[in-house]
């Protein structure tokens, strides 16, 4: 028996194994020519995968490159010629509502894999079945009491920012997605800091400055505070209003790694940030998958 739950996002991929081992790694990927140094060979194509790779950003997860990232992550978790009974895979809500999309993802990820690492060692394995779970919404199952009343759910990922109305199930009509996640925050903040401080602050240092906020000089904190206030208003609250959010009558639930990173600037009694928001999506999917398995 082998069941693995995967959230293969832009920027990073998170996995929970059947015995609850958690794994997180960089999911950046770029297809390269055969025999490129450091490349993984997956099927008949070669890829560079990991930190330092600048690949194409796409909100579409039904792609060969996304399959390649998953295959690379499965490589150390399986034995040669092993069969994985089921992959539980998360899909963005913008794709999830379409049965055709779910069917295409299942077809893409099911079946035989052959993966060769950069040292030339190969493994072959099979995926017997694939189950698809709704990204963002799955996170609510880590705190199921939140499902008892309607709310707006905001998921701040590495590249994607999504929000939807939830009343027991997510609403297809009240849904907004955009490429405005934390990678974009760091990129835009780096430009603002570079201009205000008159020295080059790259995206990596912008991220570190947020993490070390309490140790920064007051004028630098002011620049960051003003940037965050504008980002949150423009990209979260204004977009929520477009899908009929009203702060007087609705509660907000936030998940995703960005919810943790932005917590300081989201100090609002109306907001609930999910416990372990970085992992809540994949943990919630695993909860539902386990219940489904037990019901059979």
N, C-alpha and C positions, 0 to 999 in steps of 0.2 A: 504493500500500500504506500502511495506517495501522493500527497496533495500539497500544492504550493500556491500561495496567494501573492499576487504581484501588482504593484502600482508602478507602471513604467512611464514616468513623466518626462517632460523636457527638463534637463538639468540633472535629475537624479532618478534612480530606480530603487524602490523599496520592496523587500521580500520578507514574508514570514513563512517559515517552513512548517511542516506538520507537527514537529515537536517544539514549535514556538520560538525557534531561533530567528532573530531579526538581523537583516543584512541591508545595508544602504551603500550605494556606490554611484559614481557619476555616470550619466547615461548619454553624454555627448558622443556622437558617432559621425563618421565620414567614410564613404566608400572610396577605396583607393585601388591602385593597380596591384595585381598579384605580385607577391614577394616583396612588398613594401616592408621595411624594417618595423617590427613591433605590431604588425597587423594580425588580426584573427581572420581565419577563413571559415566562413559559415555557408554551407552549401557550395555553390560555385563562385561566390563573391568574397572579396577581402575588405576588411574594415579596420580603421583605427577607432578605438573605443576608450573613453575615459577622460580624465581631466587634461586640459591642454589642447583638446581637439575642438576645433571650431567647425561645427556642422550646421546644417540647415535646421532652423526652428520651424516646427509644424505642430498645429493643434490636432492634426489628423493622426490617430494612432494605428490606423489600419494600413500599415506600410511595411515593406520588407526590412527597412532599417530598424523599425521598432521591434520586429521579430528577431533581428540580429542581436539587438541589445539584450533581449530576454534570453536568447540562446547562449550568449556569452556568460550571463549570470547563472544560468542553470548548469553550465559546464562543471564547476567545482562541487555542485550539490548532488550530482548523480554519478552512478557507476556506468562504465561502458556497457552498452546494450540493455540498460535499464528502461523500464516503462513507467512514466509518470501517469498515475491514474487520472488526475485532474489538475488543470491550471485554473485558478480563480483569478480573473483578470478584470481590472477596473477600466471603465470607458467613460470619457467625458459626457456629461448630460447632453451637450450639443450634438453628439453622435448617438447616444444611447437610445433615444426615443424611436429610432428607425430600426425595425426588425432586420432590414437588409444589411445595415451596418453590423449588427450583432452577428448575423449569419456569416458575413464576410470575415469578421474577426475570428470566429470559431474555425472557419475553413483555413484561414491564414496560419493559425498557431497549432492546429492539430496535425498529427502525423509524425513523420520521421525527420530527425535532425542529424547532421554531421558537423561537428565543430572541431577545428584544429587551432590550438593555441599558438602564440608566436614562436614557441620552441619546437613546433612541429608535432606535438603529441595530439592525437585525435581521440574523440569519443563519439559514439553513435548512440542515440536514445530516441524514444518515442513518447509522444504526448497522446494519451488515449482519448481524453475529452477536455473540453474547455467550457467553463461557465463565465458569463459576463455579468458584472455588477456595476451599478451606477456610481460613478465618481461623485464626490461631495456628499450626496445623500447617504451613502454607506457609512460615512463617519458618524452619523447620528446614532448608530446602533451601539456605539461604545458608551453612550449615555441615553438609553432608550426612553427615559422619562421626558426628554425633550420632544419626543414624537407624539406626546399626549396633547400638545396644543400647537396651533399654527405658528410658523415663524418664517423669517427670511434667513437663508443659509448662504454665507459668503465663504468661498474657498480661495485662499491666497496662496498660489503655488509659486514655483520658481519663475515660470514664464506666464502661466495662465492665471487670470483672475475671473472667477465665475460666481454667479449669484442666482438664486432661484427661490421662489415661494414654495414652502412645504406645508401641506395640510394632510398628514399621513403619508402622502406620496408627493414627489416633486412635480411642480407645474410646468408643463411644456410652454404655456402661454406667457408665464411670468419668469422669463429666463434671460440672462445677459452673460455673455462671455467676451473676453478681450485679452490681448497679449499685453497685460499690464502688471504682471507679477513682480516678484522681488528682484529678479535679474534686471528688469527695466527700472525699478526703483533705484538700485545701486548705480546703474548707468546714468540716469538723469541727475541723481544726487551728486555724482562725481563731477558733472559739468558745473553744477551750481557752486559746489565747494571750490572748484578750481578758479571760477570767476571771482568769488567773494574773497578767497584767501590769497589770490594771486600767486598760486603755486599749483603744480600738477597733482591732482588727487585722482588716481585711477579707480576703477570699479571695486577692485579688491580692497583698497585702502578705505573707500567709502563704507564698505561693509564692516570693516574692522572698527571704524570710527563709531558706527552705530552700536557695536558690541561694547565699546569702551566709553560710551556716552557720558557716564558719571565723572570720568576723569578729564573730560575736555574743558577747555576754557569757555567762559560764559558766552562770548561772542560767537564761537563756533556752534555751541548748543543752540543759540538763537537762530542761526542760519538753518540748522537741521530741523528745528521745531517748525519754522515757517514753511519749509519745504514739505514736511510731513503733513502739516495742516492742509496745505493746498492739495497734495496728492490724495489724501483720504476724502476730502470734500468732493474733488473732481471725479475721481475714479471709483469711489465706493458710494458715498451718499447721493451724489447727483444721478448716478446710474441706477441706484435702488429706487429713487423716486420715479424714474422712467418706467419701472415695472410695478408701480403702485404701492411702494413701501411708504408707510406713514409712521413716524417715530412715536406718535401718541398711542397707537393701537397695536403696533407690531413689535415683537422682540427680534433681536438679531443674534444669530449663532455664527461664530467664526471658526474655521478650521484651516489646516494647511500650515506649512512652516512659516509663511508670512504673517499669520495671525500671532505667532510667538514673537517674531522680529518687530512687529508694529505695536505690541501690547502697550507700551508706554504711552503711545499717542491715541490709544483707543480706550481711554479711561472713561467709560460711560456705563452707568448703572443698567442701561437697556441691553448691554452686550454680554453674551456668554461666550468665552473662548473655551473650546473643548479641551478636556484633559489630554495631554500628550498630543497636541494638535498636529504635530509633524507626522505622526503615525496613525491618526484616527481613521483615515480613509481605508488603509489596508487592514487595520485591525477590525474595523466594522465589517468589511467584506468577509473576513475570515469568520467572524461571529455568525453571519448569515449563512455562509457556506457550511459551517459545522452543523447548524440547525437543519439545513436542507439535507445533509448527509444522514443525520440522525432520524429524520422523518421517513427515510426510505425503508 
